[in-house]
């Protein structure tokens, strides 16, 4: 599978608000904005007039306006208008399929005809009332492969997070790795262990005993063509 023909998380949904947002994914420079219907649009981050990044412009009435000479770019990649300038001769910009789902903006950098939203991996914890779904955005200046290494190998918790979620049983529990299609899952299940400090606090906060053995289940899937682990589950079960 060509790496561009896959869905990538471009940003969180709230990052695309009233201003355009520039991103470079798979060496494709693209800009995201919301049209008149608040639908997310992704086009090449390049003004066909003088080459300025369209992400440095602004959004007006659901249209993307270049901040250099006021060129208006359509969601179909065609120039709509420009003050004092004929625009029929301008080349079309590349456009990208974009979908808003699970609180993220997903983009398909490759062939639009192959961009099937059904291929976006289902995130059960983002839509189920049985899960407490939350989080935040962190900008980390590092190679994305280091993030994968960090999340797929939780043995560091014993030492780095000793005062919160770490415990010696993590080192003692052998992980089980399975491969199914384009999904790799590393699982570490620990039964009849005492909860670490963070979970003791969580148990007390829910009026539950914090001094009884629990089961800790950690399943960490990684999906091909997405440079991040897209789901993690770690919770004590009384």
N, CA, C and O of each residue as an XYZ file, in Angstrom:
952
protein
N       0.836     -1.191      0.000
C       0.000      0.000      0.000
C       0.876      1.247      0.000
O       1.802      1.362      0.803
N       0.581      2.180     -0.902
C       1.336      3.425     -0.938
C       1.064      4.212      0.339
O      -0.092      4.342      0.743
N       2.103      4.738      0.980
C       1.895      5.422      2.271
C       0.956      6.615      2.196
O       0.367      6.991      3.209
N       0.798      7.224      1.019
C      -0.106      8.364      0.920
C      -1.568      7.932      0.851
O      -2.466      8.708      1.174
N      -1.797      6.703      0.433
C      -3.172      6.223      0.325
C      -3.621      5.609      1.643
O      -3.827      4.400      1.750
N      -3.766      6.458      2.624
C      -4.195      6.052      3.957
C      -4.703      7.291      4.686
O      -4.392      8.421      4.309
N      -5.483      7.062      5.728
C      -5.998      8.171      6.534
C      -5.010      8.519      7.637
O      -4.534      7.646      8.364
N      -4.711      9.804      7.747
C      -3.818     10.312      8.788
C      -4.568     11.341      9.626
O      -5.392     12.095      9.108
N      -4.277     11.366     10.911
C      -4.811     12.429     11.760
C      -4.011     13.695     11.483
O      -2.804     13.744     11.721
N      -4.691     14.714     10.980
C      -4.018     15.970     10.662
C      -3.983     16.916     11.856
O      -3.017     17.655     12.045
N      -5.045     16.885     12.662
C      -5.141     17.808     13.793
C      -6.382     17.443     14.592
O      -7.142     16.557     14.202
N      -6.581     18.124     15.700
C      -7.830     17.969     16.435
C      -8.887     18.855     15.782
O      -8.559     19.839     15.119
N     -10.136     18.506     15.970
C     -11.213     19.237     15.306
C     -11.262     20.703     15.716
O     -11.569     21.568     14.895
N     -10.961     20.987     16.981
C     -11.051     22.374     17.441
C      -9.884     23.233     16.971
O      -9.903     24.449     17.167
N      -8.868     22.631     16.355
C      -7.780     23.427     15.786
C      -8.206     24.117     14.497
O      -7.613     25.120     14.099
N      -9.230     23.583     13.846
C      -9.750     24.211     12.630
C     -11.016     24.956     13.021
O     -12.110     24.390     13.008
N     -10.863     26.209     13.361
C     -11.985     27.022     13.823
C     -12.231     28.157     12.833
O     -12.752     27.923     11.742
N     -11.864     29.378     13.201
C     -12.119     30.516     12.324
C     -10.895     30.933     11.527
O     -10.950     31.897     10.764
N      -9.789     30.214     11.696
C      -8.567     30.532     10.963
C      -8.079     29.301     10.203
O      -8.315     28.174     10.638
N      -7.402     29.506      9.074
C      -6.841     28.359      8.356
C      -5.674     27.756      9.122
O      -4.985     28.447      9.873
N      -5.462     26.466      8.927
C      -4.398     25.750      9.616
C      -3.534     25.024      8.599
O      -4.044     24.244      7.794
N      -2.231     25.276      8.628
C      -1.309     24.620      7.710
C      -0.699     23.373      8.321
O      -0.391     23.337      9.513
N      -0.527     22.346      7.491
C       0.108     21.103      7.909
C       0.924     20.550      6.735
O       0.619     20.809      5.571
N       1.964     19.785      7.069
C       2.692     19.039      6.047
C       2.639     17.566      6.424
O       3.180     17.165      7.455
N       1.993     16.765      5.596
C       1.805     15.341      5.848
C       2.204     14.568      4.603
O       1.717     14.849      3.508
N       3.087     13.599      4.771
C       3.602     12.820      3.635
C       4.196     13.747      2.577
O       4.024     13.532      1.377
N       4.898     14.781      3.041
C       5.548     15.763      2.170
C       4.553     16.585      1.346
O       4.942     17.250      0.386
N       3.294     16.542      1.714
C       2.280     17.357      1.048
C       1.929     18.531      1.950
O       1.478     18.345      3.081
N       2.139     19.745      1.440
C       1.759     20.928      2.195
C       0.289     21.216      1.931
O      -0.125     21.386      0.784
N      -0.493     21.267      3.000
C      -1.933     21.450      2.858
C      -2.453     22.425      3.901
O      -1.842     22.622      4.952
N      -3.591     23.030      3.592
C      -4.214     23.972      4.514
C      -5.648     23.516      4.760
O      -6.347     23.103      3.835
N      -6.075     23.595      6.016
C      -7.418     23.181      6.412
C      -8.220     24.408      6.837
O      -7.693     25.315      7.481
N      -9.489     24.423      6.473
C     -10.387     25.489      6.927
C     -11.823     24.971      6.846
O     -12.074     23.899      6.294
N     -12.749     25.730      7.392
C     -14.164     25.351      7.361
C     -14.916     26.231      6.366
O     -14.756     27.452      6.345
N     -15.744     25.579      5.539
C     -16.497     26.315      4.533
C     -17.782     26.904      5.128
O     -17.960     26.940      6.345
N     -18.672     27.364      4.240
C     -19.904     28.015      4.707
C     -20.770     27.087      5.548
O     -21.542     27.548      6.389
N     -20.647     25.786      5.326
C     -21.438     24.801      6.064
C     -20.676     24.195      7.237
O     -21.107     23.200      7.820
N     -19.544     24.797      7.579
C     -18.696     24.324      8.679
C     -18.076     22.954      8.408
O     -17.632     22.268      9.329
N     -18.052     22.565      7.129
C     -17.375     21.333      6.749
C     -15.889     21.622      6.540
O     -15.520     22.677      6.024
N     -15.043     20.679      6.943
C     -13.602     20.878      6.804
C     -13.172     20.634      5.362
O     -13.559     19.645      4.739
N     -12.368     21.551      4.851
C     -11.828     21.472      3.495
C     -10.311     21.453      3.586
O      -9.724     22.131      4.430
N      -9.676     20.674      2.713
C      -8.209     20.614      2.680
C      -7.735     20.818      1.247
O      -8.090     20.051      0.353
N      -6.935     21.850      1.036
C      -6.375     22.125     -0.286
C      -4.870     22.364     -0.153
O      -4.345     22.550      0.945
N      -4.208     22.353     -1.281
C      -2.767     22.597     -1.312
C      -2.456     23.968     -0.723
O      -3.105     24.957     -1.062
N      -1.466     24.024      0.156
C      -1.122     25.275      0.845
C      -0.206     26.114     -0.034
O       0.970     26.310      0.274
N      -0.770     26.607     -1.140
C       0.025     27.336     -2.131
C      -0.905     28.245     -2.909
O      -1.905     27.793     -3.466
N      -0.575     29.523     -2.945
C      -1.364     30.460     -3.736
C      -0.842     30.461     -5.175
O       0.344     30.711     -5.391
N      -1.702     30.187     -6.165
C      -1.245     30.128     -7.554
C      -0.844     31.483     -8.132
O      -0.329     31.553     -9.248
N      -1.075     32.552     -7.384
C      -0.707     33.878     -7.876
C       0.775     34.170     -7.679
O       1.491     34.444     -8.642
N       1.235     34.113     -6.434
C       2.643     34.400     -6.145
C       3.282     33.340     -5.243
O       4.412     33.514     -4.787
N       2.580     32.268     -4.991
C       3.179     31.168     -4.237
C       3.158     31.310     -2.728
O       3.786     30.513     -2.031
N       2.455     32.298     -2.206
C       2.400     32.467     -0.749
C       1.605     31.319     -0.120
O       0.680     30.801     -0.745
N       1.949     30.916      1.096
C       1.156     29.880      1.782
C      -0.248     30.401      2.090
O      -0.399     31.444      2.727
N      -1.258     29.689      1.646
C      -2.630     30.105      1.918
C      -2.964     30.031      3.398
O      -3.887     30.697      3.866
N      -2.211     29.221      4.134
C      -2.454     29.100      5.575
C      -2.127     30.385      6.319
O      -2.526     30.549      7.472
N      -1.406     31.299      5.680
C      -1.098     32.590      6.294
C      -2.195     33.616      6.024
O      -2.106     34.763      6.464
N      -3.227     33.195      5.300
C      -4.332     34.090      4.998
C      -5.422     34.026      6.052
O      -5.140     33.886      7.242
N      -6.678     34.130      5.607
C      -7.797     34.120      6.545
C      -9.026     33.529      5.860
O      -9.046     33.324      4.646
N     -10.043     33.262      6.664
C     -11.300     32.723      6.153
C     -12.367     33.800      6.268
O     -12.553     34.398      7.328
N     -13.066     34.040      5.165
C     -14.115     35.059      5.142
C     -15.355     34.471      4.479
O     -15.311     34.060      3.320
N     -16.457     34.434      5.217
C     -17.704     33.861      4.711
C     -17.503     32.444      4.172
O     -18.075     32.069      3.148
N     -16.691     31.676      4.871
C     -16.465     30.294      4.476
C     -15.556     30.113      3.286
O     -15.478     29.018      2.729
N     -14.863     31.171      2.882
C     -13.935     31.072      1.756
C     -12.519     31.396      2.218
O     -12.314     32.244      3.087
N     -11.552     30.713      1.626
C     -10.153     30.897      1.988
C      -9.557     32.035      1.174
O      -9.590     32.015     -0.057
N      -9.012     33.028      1.870
C      -8.473     34.219      1.215
C      -6.972     34.303      1.467
O      -6.522     34.213      2.609
N      -6.205     34.475      0.401
C      -4.758     34.627      0.531
C      -4.434     35.968      1.186
O      -5.018     36.995      0.840
N      -3.509     35.951      2.122
C      -3.149     37.168      2.839
C      -2.185     38.063      2.092
O      -1.782     39.105      2.610
N      -1.799     37.671      0.860
C      -0.833     38.480      0.103
C      -1.542     39.481     -0.812
O      -1.317     40.686     -0.703
N      -2.409     38.981     -1.724
C      -3.108     39.876     -2.642
C      -4.618     39.646     -2.668
O      -5.306     40.150     -3.555
N      -5.138     38.882     -1.694
C      -6.581     38.738     -1.598
C      -7.205     37.710     -2.520
O      -8.421     37.717     -2.709
N      -6.405     36.826     -3.101
C      -6.964     35.774     -3.953
C      -7.882     34.883     -3.126
O      -7.549     34.508     -2.002
N      -9.037     34.548     -3.690
C      -9.999     33.675     -3.013
C      -9.916     32.284     -3.628
O     -10.134     32.113     -4.827
N      -9.601     31.294     -2.798
C      -9.439     29.919     -3.264
C     -10.681     29.101     -2.933
O     -11.175     29.151     -1.807
N     -11.184     28.356     -3.899
C     -12.346     27.508     -3.679
C     -11.962     26.153     -3.122
O     -10.815     25.723     -3.240
N     -12.922     25.489     -2.517
C     -12.662     24.180     -1.950
C     -12.354     23.123     -2.989
O     -11.838     22.056     -2.658
N     -12.669     23.412     -4.258
C     -12.367     22.485     -5.344
C     -10.989     22.720     -5.947
O     -10.621     22.089     -6.937
N     -10.222     23.644     -5.337
C      -8.878     23.929     -5.826
C      -8.825     24.987     -6.909
O      -7.744     25.325     -7.391
N      -9.985     25.521     -7.305
C     -10.031     26.544     -8.349
C     -10.100     27.938     -7.719
O     -10.768     28.149     -6.707
N      -9.396     28.878     -8.344
C      -9.437     30.259     -7.870
C     -10.803     30.854     -8.168
O     -11.285     30.778     -9.298
N     -11.425     31.443     -7.164
C     -12.750     32.033     -7.313
C     -12.652     33.456     -7.836
O     -13.338     33.821     -8.791
N     -11.805     34.254     -7.214
C     -11.686     35.657     -7.602
C     -10.414     36.244     -7.019
O      -9.744     35.640     -6.181
N     -10.103     37.453     -7.496
C      -8.965     38.195     -6.947
C      -9.126     39.656     -7.343
O      -9.392     39.946     -8.510
N      -8.973     40.574     -6.409
C      -9.157     41.992     -6.717
C      -8.242     42.456     -7.855
O      -7.024     42.286     -7.801
N      -8.867     43.055     -8.900
C      -8.099     43.644     -9.991
C      -7.326     42.651    -10.833
O      -6.339     43.029    -11.463
N      -7.737     41.398    -10.868
C      -6.959     40.381    -11.576
C      -7.893     39.356    -12.213
O      -8.858     38.908    -11.593
N      -7.592     38.990    -13.467
C      -8.299     37.881    -14.088
C      -7.727     36.578    -13.542
O      -6.515     36.452    -13.371
N      -8.590     35.619    -13.271
C      -8.122     34.402    -12.603
C      -8.341     33.134    -13.421
O      -7.980     32.047    -12.970
N      -8.916     33.248    -14.598
C      -9.236     32.048    -15.375
C      -7.984     31.262    -15.767
O      -8.057     30.050    -15.971
N      -6.855     31.926    -15.871
C      -5.637     31.247    -16.293
C      -4.852     30.595    -15.169
O      -3.853     29.921    -15.422
N      -5.290     30.786    -13.928
C      -4.555     30.196    -12.801
C      -4.746     28.675    -12.771
O      -5.857     28.187    -12.979
N      -3.690     27.940    -12.516
C      -3.814     26.479    -12.412
C      -4.585     26.091    -11.155
O      -4.633     26.842    -10.181
N      -5.184     24.911    -11.197
C      -5.928     24.413    -10.038
C      -4.976     23.904     -8.963
O      -3.927     23.335     -9.264
N      -5.349     24.114     -7.729
C      -4.607     23.546     -6.605
C      -5.035     22.099     -6.371
O      -6.162     21.710     -6.678
N      -4.127     21.326     -5.830
C      -4.470     19.968     -5.425
C      -5.406     20.036     -4.218
O      -5.255     20.899     -3.354
N      -6.360     19.132     -4.169
C      -7.263     19.045     -3.021
C      -7.118     17.672     -2.364
O      -6.662     16.715     -2.991
N      -7.507     17.595     -1.111
C      -7.350     16.355     -0.346
C      -8.663     16.000      0.342
O      -9.380     16.875      0.826
N      -8.964     14.716      0.377
C     -10.154     14.260      1.097
C      -9.934     14.453      2.591
O      -8.889     14.082      3.125
N     -10.921     15.032      3.262
C     -10.822     15.288      4.704
C     -12.135     14.901      5.371
O     -13.215     15.152      4.835
N     -12.030     14.291      6.543
C     -13.200     13.839      7.298
C     -13.020     14.227      8.758
O     -11.931     14.086      9.315
N     -14.088     14.714      9.374
C     -14.079     15.020     10.807
C     -14.751     13.873     11.554
O     -15.928     13.584     11.341
N     -13.983     13.219     12.436
C     -14.522     12.064     13.150
C     -13.745     11.832     14.439
O     -12.524     11.987     14.465
N     -14.436     11.466     15.497
C     -13.837     11.138     16.794
C     -13.059     12.313     17.404
O     -12.141     12.105     18.197
N     -13.425     13.537     17.034
C     -12.721     14.694     17.574
C     -11.447     15.038     16.837
O     -10.680     15.894     17.279
N     -11.211     14.368     15.698
C     -10.015     14.620     14.897
C     -10.406     14.987     13.471
O     -11.519     14.709     13.024
N      -9.471     15.616     12.766
C      -9.589     15.829     11.333
C      -8.662     14.828     10.663
O      -7.451     14.841     10.883
N      -9.240     13.965      9.847
C      -8.485     12.946      9.134
C      -8.298     13.385      7.687
O      -9.213     13.949      7.087
N      -7.126     13.133      7.127
C      -6.852     13.538      5.750
C      -6.232     12.369      4.989
O      -5.507     11.549      5.553
N      -6.531     12.317      3.712
C      -6.009     11.285      2.803
C      -5.082     11.991      1.818
O      -5.578     12.615      0.880
N      -3.767     11.925      1.984
C      -2.843     12.680      1.132
C      -2.738     12.166     -0.297
O      -2.239     12.874     -1.173
N      -3.203     10.941     -0.546
C      -3.019     10.322     -1.854
C      -4.205     10.482     -2.787
O      -4.846     11.532     -2.826
N      -4.487      9.431     -3.536
C      -5.526      9.419     -4.558
C      -6.901      9.585     -3.918
O      -7.333      8.741     -3.133
N      -7.584     10.675     -4.256
C      -8.895     10.959     -3.649
C      -9.912      9.868     -3.945
O     -10.786      9.595     -3.121
N      -9.807      9.238     -5.119
C     -10.778      8.216     -5.500
C     -10.694      6.986     -4.601
O     -11.639      6.200     -4.534
N      -9.581      6.819     -3.917
C      -9.406      5.674     -3.032
C      -9.700      6.019     -1.570
O      -9.567      5.172     -0.687
N     -10.096      7.254     -1.328
C     -10.299      7.722      0.052
C     -11.676      7.307      0.560
O     -12.646      8.048      0.402
N     -11.762      6.146      1.159
C     -13.010      5.627      1.702
C     -13.049      5.883      3.210
O     -12.239      5.317      3.944
N     -13.978      6.728      3.691
C     -14.047      6.997      5.137
C     -14.263      5.743      5.979
O     -13.949      5.736      7.169
N     -14.794      4.684      5.373
C     -15.005      3.441      6.117
C     -13.688      2.806      6.542
O     -13.669      1.943      7.419
N     -12.580      3.230      5.923
C     -11.269      2.691      6.272
C     -10.694      3.328      7.531
O      -9.697      2.844      8.067
N     -11.310      4.408      8.010
C     -10.847      5.020      9.253
C     -11.126      4.054     10.398
O     -12.250      3.582     10.571
N     -10.092      3.770     11.170
C     -10.251      2.784     12.240
C     -11.273      3.259     13.268
O     -11.250      4.411     13.702
N     -12.159      2.360     13.645
C     -13.204      2.697     14.619
C     -12.605      2.865     16.011
O     -11.902      1.985     16.508
N     -12.890      4.003     16.631
C     -12.407      4.286     17.981
C     -13.582      4.167     18.950
O     -14.312      5.130     19.185
N     -13.745      2.985     19.497
C     -14.900      2.701     20.346
C     -14.969      3.628     21.550
O     -16.046      4.080     21.936
N     -13.796      3.910     22.148
C     -13.809      4.730     23.359
C     -14.211      6.168     23.099
O     -14.522      6.903     24.037
N     -14.211      6.586     21.829
C     -14.586      7.962     21.511
C     -16.092      8.133     21.351
O     -16.593      9.257     21.365
N     -16.814      7.032     21.199
C     -18.252      7.129     20.941
C     -19.097      6.383     21.967
O     -20.314      6.557     22.005
N     -18.472      5.558     22.794
C     -19.223      4.754     23.757
C     -19.347      5.467     25.097
O     -18.383      6.042     25.602
N     -20.558      5.419     25.669
C     -20.787      6.013     26.985
C     -20.111      5.215     28.095
O     -20.014      5.686     29.228
N     -19.649      4.019     27.778
C     -19.009      3.179     28.783
C     -17.547      3.559     29.009
O     -16.890      3.040     29.911
N     -17.048      4.476     28.172
C     -15.656      4.910     28.322
C     -15.608      6.387     28.694
O     -16.411      7.187     28.214
N     -14.670      6.732     29.546
C     -14.418      8.137     29.879
C     -13.371      8.641     28.896
O     -12.179      8.372     29.050
N     -13.824      9.373     27.887
C     -12.953      9.804     26.793
C     -12.547     11.257     26.982
O     -13.400     12.132     27.134
N     -11.264     11.508     26.973
C     -10.782     12.880     27.115
C      -9.334     12.954     26.688
O      -8.797     12.011     26.107
N      -8.714     14.064     26.974
C      -7.315     14.207     26.601
C      -6.977     15.643     26.294
O      -7.729     16.558     26.629
N      -5.853     15.831     25.659
C      -5.405     17.170     25.316
C      -4.415     17.105     24.176
O      -4.064     16.025     23.701
N      -3.971     18.259     23.747
C      -3.038     18.363     22.627
C      -1.668     18.753     23.153
O      -1.524     19.737     23.878
N      -0.680     17.984     22.787
C       0.687     18.257     23.209
C       1.592     18.315     21.980
O       1.630     17.374     21.186
N       2.311     19.409     21.828
C       3.279     19.527     20.741
C       4.627     19.031     21.255
O       5.201     19.609     22.178
N       5.122     17.963     20.653
C       6.364     17.339     21.092
C       7.350     17.335     19.931
O       7.070     16.767     18.876
N       8.486     17.959     20.121
C       9.483     18.058     19.061
C      10.378     16.818     19.096
O      11.431     16.813     19.733
N       9.944     15.783     18.408
C      10.711     14.547     18.385
C      10.276     13.705     17.191
O       9.272     13.999     16.542
N      11.029     12.676     16.914
C      10.692     11.718     15.869
C       9.459     10.924     16.316
O       9.419     10.422     17.439
N       8.457     10.811     15.442
C       7.227     10.120     15.830
C       7.487      8.677     16.238
O       6.710      8.099     16.998
N       8.580      8.083     15.736
C       8.883      6.696     16.098
C       9.232      6.557     17.575
O       9.048      5.490     18.161
N       9.733      7.629     18.175
C       9.999      7.594     19.612
C       8.696      7.540     20.406
O       8.635      6.921     21.469
N       7.655      8.191     19.885
C       6.359      8.124     20.549
C       5.798      6.706     20.479
O       5.229      6.205     21.449
N       5.963      6.065     19.325
C       5.499      4.685     19.192
C       6.241      3.795     20.175
O       5.636      2.968     20.857
N       7.552      3.968     20.243
C       8.359      3.162     21.157
C       7.906      3.367     22.601
O       7.827      2.416     23.379
N       7.612      4.613     22.946
C       7.195      4.927     24.313
C       5.868      4.272     24.665
O       5.700      3.745     25.764
N       4.926      4.306     23.727
C       3.582      3.820     24.023
C       3.436      2.314     23.869
O       2.585      1.699     24.512
N       4.266      1.720     23.017
C       4.150      0.278     22.796
C       4.971     -0.533     23.796
O       4.790     -1.746     23.897
N       5.852      0.103     24.522
C       6.660     -0.594     25.529
C       6.470      0.110     26.866
O       7.126      1.112     27.152
N       5.570     -0.422     27.676
C       5.198      0.245     28.924
C       6.090     -0.112     30.103
O       5.793      0.271     31.235
N       7.176     -0.837     29.863
C       8.047     -1.192     30.985
C       8.691      0.037     31.611
O       9.149     -0.019     32.752
N       8.731      1.150     30.876
C       9.317      2.363     31.450
C       8.456      2.930     32.580
O       8.940      3.711     33.399
N       7.176      2.536     32.624
C       6.291      3.078     33.658
C       6.812      2.789     35.062
O       6.673      3.616     35.964
N       7.411      1.614     35.244
C       7.910      1.229     36.565
C       8.878      2.263     37.112
O       8.924      2.494     38.321
N       9.651      2.887     36.237
C      10.726      3.781     36.664
C      10.380      5.255     36.449
O      10.599      6.077     37.338
N       9.845      5.593     35.281
C       9.549      6.998     34.983
C       8.328      7.484     35.760
O       8.282      8.633     36.199
N       7.346      6.607     35.927
C       6.081      7.000     36.552
C       5.858      6.279     37.884
O       4.734      5.903     38.216
N       6.932      6.094     38.634
C       6.839      5.340     39.893
C       5.856      5.958     40.881
O       5.260      5.242     41.685
N       5.679      7.269     40.832
C       4.802      7.935     41.798
C       3.363      8.060     41.310
O       2.528      8.636     42.007
N       3.056      7.529     40.120
C       1.691      7.665     39.607
C       1.141      6.332     39.095
O       0.359      5.685     39.791
N       1.536      5.913     37.893
C       0.958      4.701     37.306
C       1.945      3.544     37.244
O       1.590      2.461     36.780
N       3.159      3.747     37.696
C       4.171      2.697     37.625
C       4.124      1.740     38.800
O       3.722      2.111     39.903
N       4.542      0.494     38.552
C       4.644     -0.507     39.607
C       5.512     -1.656     39.098
O       5.630     -1.872     37.892
N       6.116     -2.388     40.030
C       7.076     -3.428     39.670
C       6.438     -4.576     38.894
O       7.121     -5.264     38.135
N       5.131     -4.788     39.079
C       4.454     -5.885     38.386
C       4.496     -5.729     36.871
O       4.366     -6.713     36.144
N       4.677     -4.495     36.388
C       4.755     -4.278     34.944
C       5.963     -5.000     34.369
O       5.878     -5.608     33.302
N       7.082     -4.936     35.070
C       8.281     -5.642     34.619
C       8.093     -7.154     34.662
O       8.672     -7.885     33.858
N       7.290     -7.605     35.593
C       7.140     -9.043     35.806
C       6.115     -9.682     34.878
O       6.132    -10.898     34.684
N       5.225     -8.881     34.304
C       4.180     -9.414     33.426
C       4.677     -9.445     31.986
O       5.018     -8.406     31.422
N       4.717    -10.617     31.399
C       5.205    -10.754     30.025
C       4.167    -10.221     29.037
O       2.997    -10.598     29.114
N       4.578     -9.345     28.108
C       3.635     -8.836     27.115
C       3.343     -9.883     26.045
O       4.167    -10.753     25.761
N       2.170     -9.781     25.469
C       1.771    -10.659     24.371
C       1.503     -9.787     23.151
O       0.666     -8.886     23.204
N       2.212    -10.050     22.049
C       2.066     -9.257     20.830
C       1.402    -10.089     19.747
O       1.815    -11.217     19.478
N       0.377     -9.531     19.129
C      -0.321    -10.203     18.038
C      -0.373     -9.288     16.824
O      -0.416     -8.065     16.959
N      -0.369     -9.886     15.641
C      -0.453     -9.142     14.386
C      -1.659     -9.654     13.615
O      -1.775    -10.849     13.344
N      -2.554     -8.739     13.266
C      -3.739     -9.104     12.502
C      -3.950     -8.066     11.411
O      -4.403     -6.954     11.680
N      -3.618     -8.435     10.179
C      -3.711     -7.492      9.077
C      -2.718     -6.360      9.261
O      -1.512     -6.587      9.356
N      -3.237     -5.129      9.310
C      -2.387     -3.953      9.481
C      -2.379     -3.466     10.924
O      -1.946     -2.348     11.204
N      -2.855     -4.302     11.839
C      -2.909     -3.927     13.246
C      -1.953     -4.790     14.065
O      -1.956     -6.017     13.966
N      -1.135     -4.119     14.879
C      -0.254     -4.801     15.820
C      -0.710     -4.421     17.225
O      -0.839     -3.239     17.543
N      -0.951     -5.423     18.061
C      -1.437     -5.169     19.417
C      -0.457     -5.751     20.426
O      -0.123     -6.935     20.380
N      -0.007     -4.901     21.330
C       0.800     -5.352     22.458
C      -0.072     -5.295     23.708
O      -0.576     -4.233     24.075
N      -0.243     -6.435     24.354
C      -1.131     -6.516     25.517
C      -0.353     -6.965     26.746
O       0.507     -7.844     26.671
N      -0.670     -6.349     27.870
C      -0.084     -6.752     29.151
C      -1.214     -6.763     30.182
O      -1.732     -5.712     30.558
N      -1.588     -7.958     30.632
C      -2.673     -8.109     31.598
C      -2.100     -8.554     32.938
O      -1.338     -9.519     33.007
N      -2.467     -7.853     33.986
C      -1.969     -8.160     35.331
C      -3.152     -8.329     36.272
O      -3.957     -7.413     36.441
N      -3.253     -9.494     36.880
C      -4.362     -9.787     37.781
C      -3.881     -9.890     39.227
O      -2.738    -10.253     39.506
N      -4.795     -9.556     40.127
C      -4.520     -9.653     41.570
C      -3.281     -8.860     41.990
O      -2.404     -9.368     42.689
N      -3.233     -7.608     41.547
C      -2.140     -6.721     41.938
C      -2.722     -5.545     42.714
O      -3.905     -5.228     42.584
N      -1.898     -4.914     43.505
C      -2.337     -3.711     44.201
C      -2.283     -2.535     43.228
O      -1.334     -2.431     42.451
N      -3.266     -1.660     43.253
C      -3.277     -0.534     42.326
C      -2.144      0.444     42.623
O      -1.813      0.666     43.787
N      -1.540      1.036     41.579
C      -0.506      2.046     41.784
C      -1.129      3.343     42.303
O      -2.354      3.460     42.337
N      -0.310      4.322     42.709
C      -0.824      5.540     43.350
C      -1.936      6.258     42.590
O      -2.919      6.687     43.195
N      -1.792      6.394     41.276
C      -2.812      7.127     40.512
C      -4.165      6.435     40.601
O      -5.190      7.081     40.819
N      -4.160      5.118     40.431
C      -5.428      4.396     40.466
C      -5.986      4.299     41.881
O      -7.201      4.213     42.060
N      -5.114      4.312     42.889
C      -5.616      4.376     44.257
C      -6.420      5.661     44.461
O      -7.488      5.649     45.072
N      -5.893      6.759     43.944
C      -6.591      8.036     44.046
C      -7.921      7.989     43.296
O      -8.934      8.491     43.783
N      -7.909      7.374     42.091
C      -9.137      7.282     41.303
C     -10.183      6.426     42.005
O     -11.372      6.744     41.980
N      -9.742      5.352     42.624
C     -10.680      4.496     43.353
C     -11.302      5.235     44.533
O     -12.509      5.156     44.761
N     -10.469      5.952     45.278
C     -10.992      6.722     46.421
C     -11.985      7.776     45.949
O     -12.992      8.036     46.607
N     -11.687      8.380     44.795
C     -12.576      9.405     44.265
C     -13.937      8.869     43.868
O     -14.902      9.625     43.757
N     -14.015      7.564     43.655
C     -15.284      6.929     43.315
C     -15.846      6.119     44.486
O     -16.687      5.236     44.316
N     -15.345      6.455     45.683
C     -15.816      5.802     46.916
C     -15.625      4.290     46.885
O     -16.472      3.532     47.356
N     -14.495      3.866     46.320
C     -14.146      2.449     46.270
C     -12.887      2.209     47.087
O     -12.062      3.107     47.256
N     -12.750      1.006     47.585
C     -11.570      0.667     48.385
C     -10.317      0.701     47.521
O     -10.314      0.222     46.386
N      -9.250      1.274     48.076
C      -7.997      1.377     47.332
C      -6.936      0.411     47.844
O      -5.780      0.474     47.427
N      -7.327     -0.482     48.746
C      -6.349     -1.383     49.348
C      -6.673     -2.854     49.085
O      -6.305     -3.734     49.863
N      -7.377     -3.103     47.965
C      -7.705     -4.482     47.587
C      -7.123     -4.763     46.205
O      -6.973     -3.840     45.404
N      -6.793     -6.014     45.912
C      -6.208     -6.351     44.608
C      -7.161     -6.022     43.464
O      -8.381     -6.109     43.602
N      -6.580     -5.649     42.344
C      -7.348     -5.322     41.139
C      -6.731     -6.043     39.950
O      -5.694     -6.694     40.075
N      -7.371     -5.923     38.813
C      -6.818     -6.411     37.549
C      -6.535     -5.208     36.670
O      -7.392     -4.337     36.516
N      -5.348     -5.147     36.092
C      -4.960     -4.049     35.212
C      -4.782     -4.604     33.806
O      -3.988     -5.518     33.584
N      -5.529     -4.042     32.859
C      -5.509     -4.505     31.472
C      -4.971     -3.396     30.585
O      -5.510     -2.289     30.580
N      -3.914     -3.680     29.835
C      -3.327     -2.689     28.929
C      -3.230     -3.302     27.544
O      -2.430     -4.211     27.320
N      -4.047     -2.808     26.606
C      -4.020     -3.257     25.216
C      -3.659     -2.057     24.354
O      -4.387     -1.065     24.333
N      -2.541     -2.140     23.645
C      -2.034     -1.002     22.877
C      -1.930     -1.366     21.401
O      -0.955     -1.993     20.987
N      -2.936     -0.977     20.593
C      -2.880     -1.279     19.163
C      -2.141     -0.193     18.381
O      -2.180      0.982     18.745
N      -1.478     -0.593     17.319
C      -0.841      0.322     16.381
C      -1.320     -0.054     14.998
O      -1.283     -1.225     14.621
N      -1.773      0.942     14.231
C      -2.309      0.676     12.908
C      -1.387      1.231     11.835
O      -0.859      2.334     11.972
N      -1.198      0.476     10.782
C      -0.287      0.850      9.702
C      -0.693      2.177      9.082
O      -1.877      2.493      8.971
N       0.318      2.950      8.679
C       0.158      4.220      7.976
C      -0.361      5.329      8.859
O      -0.664      6.414      8.362
N      -0.472      5.094     10.153
C      -0.820      6.139     11.094
C       0.319      6.244     12.092
O       0.500      5.336     12.903
N       1.107      7.341     12.060
C       2.303      7.414     12.895
C       2.014      7.687     14.360
O       2.604      8.578     14.971
N       1.094      6.906     14.912
C       0.823      7.035     16.338
C      -0.039      5.870     16.767
O      -0.798      5.313     15.975
N       0.088      5.508     18.030
C      -0.823      4.503     18.574
C      -2.159      5.190     18.754
O      -2.237      6.210     19.438
N      -3.226      4.650     18.152
C      -4.472      5.397     18.114
C      -5.441      5.035     19.221
O      -6.510      5.636     19.330
N      -5.083      4.062     20.044
C      -5.988      3.753     21.135
C      -5.192      3.134     22.267
O      -4.280      2.346     22.014
N      -5.504      3.463     23.483
C      -4.866      2.801     24.622
C      -5.898      2.590     25.708
O      -6.783      3.420     25.916
N      -5.775      1.472     26.395
C      -6.708      1.172     27.468
C      -5.911      0.675     28.659
O      -5.174     -0.305     28.551
N      -6.052      1.332     29.772
C      -5.398      0.848     30.986
C      -6.280      1.226     32.155
O      -6.362      2.397     32.524
N      -6.937      0.244     32.737
C      -7.855      0.550     33.824
C      -7.908     -0.603     34.807
O      -7.812     -1.763     34.408
N      -8.059     -0.295     36.096
C      -8.173     -1.354     37.095
C      -9.600     -1.870     37.161
O     -10.554     -1.102     37.034
N      -9.738     -3.140     37.356
C     -11.058     -3.738     37.511
C     -11.123     -4.411     38.873
O     -10.331     -5.308     39.160
N     -12.059     -3.987     39.714
C     -12.173     -4.562     41.034
C     -12.725     -5.983     40.987
O     -12.884     -6.618     42.030
